Amino acid sequence: MKKKSVFHHDNLGQFRGETHFVGGKQNRRKVRTVDGMEPDEFLRRNACDVWLHQEGHHDVLHQKEMERNRETIDEIDDDDEIPF
């Protein structure tokens, strides 16, 4: 059974503690979250294309376009099937 993530709060907002190893030593880091998601995931789901372009988030904009293309290809493939 997977352990549920625990979110902590400080003066900068919400974060999730994560343990990782660097040079054979264990370190902890704060992974910032927005509504329980990492900031990149939150932007990808909620930001409009104009804002992404104005702020220079072209990589996120490209990801959103690729997802839209995949969805339209799936819809086209579904239309080619025999209805009965």
PyMOL commands that set and color helices and strands:
alter all, ss='L'
color gray80, all
select helices_A, chain A and resi 39-46+49-55+58-79
alter helices_A, ss='H'
color red, helices_A
select strands_A, chain A and resi 7-10+13-22+25-32
alter strands_A, ss='S'
color yellow, strands_A
deselect
rebuild
show_as cartoon
